[in-house]
Amino acid sequence: MRDPLTFPALGTTAALLVEPDDALEPAREILATEIEAIDFACSRFRDDSELTRVNRQSGAWVTVSPLFVKALDTAQRGARLTGGLVDPTIGSALRVLGYDRDFERVTRDGPPIRVSVGRAPGWQSIEVDRVRLRVRVPRGVELDFGATAKALCSDQTAREIASATGASVLVSLGGDVSISGPLREGGWSVFIADDQAAAISEADERISLASGGLATSGTAARRWTRGNRILHHVIDPGSGMPAEEHWRTVSVAAASCVDANIASTAAIVMGAGAPEWLEARRLPARLVTTDGTIVRVGGWVGATTGKTAC
């Protein structure tokens, strides 16, 4: 198997694997098109994105695309399934805490800040007019689809590539992995790590994934400080502040990348109760505590490795 095609996208790294190899070029074109579409619809950091327009015009109805409505439905479904642990109305909390641009441009070490945050307004406050394709959020509310938009893009792109080419395909957007097409003998070998940009450690794992999706959420990579306070990007909607750090990373396998992402993000926010919650939902998961202890639930099977598998 050839190495994956990789390139920067959505503030992270996109990776693409297809079999047979001659499907790579059409697959690459589909992936690039889908990434541009989700970025235009859902980016918090583009002045011309639909999400930026919705946030800037809070309190008013804003016309949006079918893709934006689908992304919003996905985010609201995540909130509903997790009892609000994953909620799209945390945009203003991320902004005032300093995550107000692509993470590569975020000042990592800044002076102390004084902020006023509280419980997120809640996904139920969002209004959607599906006939006229328009959305309204309450005045002052800002949306963020960071927990689900990349996963949605991975799922949609993998399905579209498989449909267009007949190939087996794996799409990864920053570790949000989706697999589609004919089953590949032996599955796809996927590398699990705290930080995909960091050097490989002996504690990292690889798993074989035949179908569905995989997502890893964590607090280890996207971190910054303000004064002596360490902040990260996984917000607890109940407080409007970064979730307490019980787990460094949580990786979940599910029927889709979206479902895996919803579960892994909720587990980070949930803290110590996450293994029982995941086990009850029969979701294979690997959780790593802040001190490096690894907990596996739901039949997760992995192997330690010193090499990147894909």
Wavefront OBJ file of the C-alpha trace (Angstrom):
o trace
v 0.000 0.000 0.000
v 1.330 3.407 -0.960
v 1.743 6.203 1.579
v -1.324 8.419 2.061
v -1.754 11.601 0.082
v -1.573 14.405 2.660
v -1.999 18.170 2.559
v -2.937 21.004 4.946
v -6.683 21.583 5.284
v -9.159 23.016 7.793
v -6.381 24.029 10.174
v -5.080 20.467 10.313
v -3.904 17.721 7.914
v -6.012 15.864 5.376
v -4.992 12.316 4.470
v -6.375 10.131 1.696
v -5.909 6.452 0.895
v -7.657 4.606 -1.930
v -7.452 1.166 -3.459
v -6.962 0.672 -6.376
v -4.314 3.353 -6.876
v -5.768 4.601 -10.156
v -8.707 6.068 -8.219
v -6.410 8.479 -6.380
v -6.645 11.463 -8.721
v -10.459 11.626 -8.946
v -10.591 10.947 -5.200
v -8.217 13.841 -4.525
v -10.380 16.205 -6.580
v -13.519 15.157 -4.708
v -11.792 15.599 -1.346
v -10.513 19.074 -2.254
v -13.996 20.136 -3.405
v -15.685 18.828 -0.253
v -13.116 20.480 2.018
v -13.642 23.853 0.340
v -17.413 23.486 0.660
v -17.362 22.640 4.387
v -14.818 25.403 5.050
v -16.995 28.003 3.318
v -20.077 26.815 5.200
v -18.648 26.225 8.678
v -15.354 28.044 9.297
v -15.243 30.356 12.308
v -12.110 31.974 10.874
v -13.236 33.023 7.396
v -14.832 36.449 7.058
v -16.889 35.199 4.118
v -18.147 31.927 5.642
v -21.804 31.235 6.284
v -21.129 30.553 9.959
v -19.410 33.939 10.324
v -22.432 35.654 8.768
v -24.810 33.846 11.108
v -22.716 34.828 14.131
v -22.339 38.461 13.052
v -26.065 38.794 12.401
v -27.210 37.122 15.610
v -30.817 37.961 16.353
v -31.720 38.079 12.655
v -32.704 35.443 10.133
v -29.772 34.589 7.813
v -30.122 32.678 4.543
v -27.823 29.644 4.411
v -27.029 26.685 2.164
v -28.349 23.126 2.473
v -24.835 22.094 3.585
v -24.920 24.596 6.448
v -28.295 23.245 7.569
v -26.907 19.712 7.421
v -23.880 20.735 9.497
v -26.160 22.443 12.005
v -28.422 19.373 12.176
v -25.339 17.249 12.824
v -24.157 19.550 15.623
v -27.616 19.646 17.212
v -27.880 15.869 16.995
v -24.586 15.637 18.882
v -25.983 17.906 21.587
v -29.193 15.900 21.831
v -27.420 12.524 22.043
v -25.039 13.717 24.765
v -27.449 15.718 26.882
v -25.703 18.937 25.868
v -22.113 17.845 26.575
v -21.329 18.612 22.927
v -23.020 21.900 22.022
v -22.556 24.248 19.040
v -23.369 27.433 21.019
v -19.885 27.672 22.584
v -18.429 29.965 19.911
v -18.209 33.084 22.069
v -16.497 31.129 24.883
v -13.749 29.972 22.515
v -13.322 33.487 21.146
v -12.979 35.301 24.491
v -10.586 32.634 25.788
v -8.227 33.363 22.886
v -9.086 30.768 20.251
v -10.284 33.375 17.766
v -8.296 32.408 14.651
v -6.716 29.367 12.986
v -4.806 27.640 15.769
v -1.438 28.110 14.058
v -1.960 31.859 14.511
v -3.155 31.734 18.122
v -0.702 33.348 20.561
v 0.453 30.423 22.685
v 1.650 32.363 25.728
v -0.181 35.584 26.525
v -0.867 37.847 29.490
v -3.650 37.121 31.992
v -7.163 37.788 30.735
v -10.326 38.617 32.603
v -13.346 37.020 30.972
v -16.999 36.629 31.776
v -18.231 33.201 30.750
v -21.053 30.956 31.822
v -23.276 28.137 30.671
v -23.616 27.964 26.890
v -26.969 29.302 25.635
v -27.805 25.802 24.400
v -28.567 24.177 21.078
v -32.330 24.439 21.653
v -32.094 28.229 21.233
v -31.230 27.929 17.521
v -34.094 28.434 15.069
v -34.143 26.806 11.620
v -36.518 27.575 8.756
v -36.065 24.576 6.461
v -38.469 25.816 3.820
v -36.662 29.125 3.249
v -33.223 27.751 4.213
v -32.485 30.278 6.912
v -31.194 30.213 10.476
v -31.475 32.534 13.459
v -29.490 32.435 16.693
v -30.325 34.624 19.701
v -28.581 37.979 19.924
v -25.033 37.558 21.240
v -24.883 33.811 20.543
v -22.000 32.494 18.419
v -21.909 29.045 16.860
v -18.919 26.737 16.532
v -19.100 23.466 14.596
v -15.549 22.405 15.433
v -16.686 19.241 17.176
v -18.579 17.810 14.205
v -17.941 19.621 10.888
v -14.664 17.853 10.020
v -16.208 14.494 10.876
v -19.203 15.263 8.662
v -16.846 16.194 5.827
v -14.889 12.938 6.270
v -18.063 10.830 6.129
v -19.540 12.654 3.142
v -16.294 12.628 1.191
v -15.559 8.941 1.786
v -19.051 7.992 0.609
v -18.851 10.234 -2.464
v -15.435 8.904 -3.489
v -16.568 5.294 -3.096
v -19.716 5.990 -5.116
v -17.861 7.819 -7.904
v -14.891 5.462 -8.255
v -15.942 2.111 -6.800
v -12.755 2.187 -4.735
v -12.112 1.340 -1.115
v -11.315 4.642 0.562
v -10.089 6.091 3.839
v -10.378 9.828 4.495
v -8.812 11.456 7.544
v -9.199 15.105 8.530
v -7.056 15.766 11.569
v -7.631 12.230 12.809
v -11.352 12.200 12.042
v -11.354 9.011 9.937
v -14.084 7.650 7.689
v -13.987 4.465 5.598
v -16.267 3.601 2.684
v -16.445 1.402 -0.390
v -15.767 -2.323 -0.785
v -14.323 -4.021 2.288
v -10.543 -4.175 2.082
v -8.878 -7.452 3.031
v -7.403 -6.980 6.497
v -9.038 -3.575 6.844
v -7.152 -0.294 7.039
v -4.333 0.047 9.549
v -4.834 3.295 11.460
v -2.407 4.957 13.841
v -3.668 6.290 17.195
v -1.664 9.029 18.933
v -2.167 11.920 21.358
v -0.877 14.406 18.788
v -0.595 13.475 15.111
v 2.130 16.100 14.638
v 4.323 14.790 17.475
v 7.011 12.133 17.407
v 5.755 8.570 17.754
v 6.000 7.076 21.240
v 6.008 3.465 22.371
v 2.609 3.970 24.024
v 0.924 4.868 20.733
v -1.183 2.220 19.016
v -2.430 1.064 15.666
v -5.734 -0.615 15.005
v -7.321 -2.327 12.032
v -10.515 -0.640 10.892
v -12.687 -2.265 8.222
v -15.592 0.182 8.014
v -17.308 3.063 9.750
v -15.416 5.837 11.468
v -12.869 6.717 14.099
v -12.256 9.961 15.970
v -9.805 11.137 18.595
v -10.549 14.121 20.812
v -8.090 15.492 23.302
v -6.553 18.362 25.199
v -2.887 17.628 24.496
v -2.402 19.373 21.158
v -4.460 22.590 21.030
v -3.325 24.312 24.216
v -2.347 27.870 25.065
v -1.747 29.909 28.209
v -3.017 33.233 29.485
v -1.010 34.285 32.505
v -0.494 31.112 34.528
v -3.719 29.519 33.272
v -3.449 26.645 30.784
v -6.374 26.594 28.367
v -7.506 24.121 25.709
v -10.163 23.957 23.018
v -12.619 21.389 24.425
v -15.216 23.562 26.137
v -17.605 22.332 28.817
v -20.937 23.892 27.785
v -22.030 23.818 31.417
v -19.381 26.321 32.471
v -18.169 27.963 29.272
v -14.608 27.075 30.289
v -12.211 24.353 29.095
v -13.298 20.958 30.398
v -11.468 19.670 33.443
v -8.596 17.480 32.274
v -9.225 13.912 33.342
v -8.475 12.400 29.906
v -5.615 13.551 27.708
v -7.164 11.861 24.687
v -10.169 9.700 23.897
v -10.393 7.642 20.683
v -13.711 6.062 19.684
v -14.727 3.762 16.826
v -18.337 3.910 15.628
v -20.608 3.335 12.649
v -19.660 6.779 11.301
v -16.979 9.356 11.918
v -19.640 11.796 13.123
v -20.846 9.353 15.787
v -17.267 8.626 16.841
v -16.480 12.341 17.107
v -19.592 13.120 19.132
v -18.762 10.324 21.579
v -15.055 11.158 21.922
v -15.743 14.853 22.546
v -18.468 14.081 25.078
v -16.103 11.693 26.880
v -13.502 14.443 27.330
v -16.122 16.748 28.860
v -17.659 13.958 30.946
v -14.418 13.043 32.680
v -14.233 10.039 35.017
v -17.660 8.693 34.056
v -16.784 8.336 30.378
v -15.754 4.635 30.327
v -19.080 3.504 31.780
v -20.986 5.790 29.365
v -19.077 4.433 26.351
v -19.393 0.823 27.506
v -23.165 1.213 27.879
v -23.328 2.326 24.246
v -21.084 -0.535 23.085
v -18.575 1.869 21.602
v -14.983 0.586 21.389
v -12.792 3.279 22.915
v -9.289 3.994 24.140
v -8.944 6.648 26.856
v -5.637 8.058 28.097
v -5.502 9.879 31.431
v -3.382 12.980 31.990
v -0.706 10.803 33.625
v -0.607 8.407 30.645
v -2.706 5.532 32.007
v -4.571 3.796 29.181
v -8.120 2.508 29.642
v -9.761 0.397 26.923
v -13.497 -0.320 26.816
v -16.110 -1.782 24.486
v -13.831 -4.424 23.003
v -11.147 -2.019 21.781
v -8.245 -4.016 20.376
v -4.996 -2.305 19.488
v -1.298 -3.003 19.218
v 1.610 -0.855 20.345
v 3.780 0.278 17.506
v 6.872 2.232 16.704
v 5.847 2.907 13.126
v 3.095 4.873 11.462
v 0.702 2.514 9.737
v -1.046 5.037 7.513
l 1 2 3 4 5 6 7 8 9 10 11 12 13 14 15 16 17 18 19 20 21 22 23 24 25 26 27 28 29 30 31 32 33 34 35 36 37 38 39 40 41 42 43 44 45 46 47 48 49 50 51 52 53 54 55 56 57 58 59 60 61 62 63 64 65 66 67 68 69 70 71 72 73 74 75 76 77 78 79 80 81 82 83 84 85 86 87 88 89 90 91 92 93 94 95 96 97 98 99 100 101 102 103 104 105 106 107 108 109 110 111 112 113 114 115 116 117 118 119 120 121 122 123 124 125 126 127 128 129 130 131 132 133 134 135 136 137 138 139 140 141 142 143 144 145 146 147 148 149 150 151 152 153 154 155 156 157 158 159 160 161 162 163 164 165 166 167 168 169 170 171 172 173 174 175 176 177 178 179 180 181 182 183 184 185 186 187 188 189 190 191 192 193 194 195 196 197 198 199 200 201 202 203 204 205 206 207 208 209 210 211 212 213 214 215 216 217 218 219 220 221 222 223 224 225 226 227 228 229 230 231 232 233 234 235 236 237 238 239 240 241 242 243 244 245 246 247 248 249 250 251 252 253 254 255 256 257 258 259 260 261 262 263 264 265 266 267 268 269 270 271 272 273 274 275 276 277 278 279 280 281 282 283 284 285 286 287 288 289 290 291 292 293 294 295 296 297 298 299 300 301 302 303 304 305 306 307 308 309 310
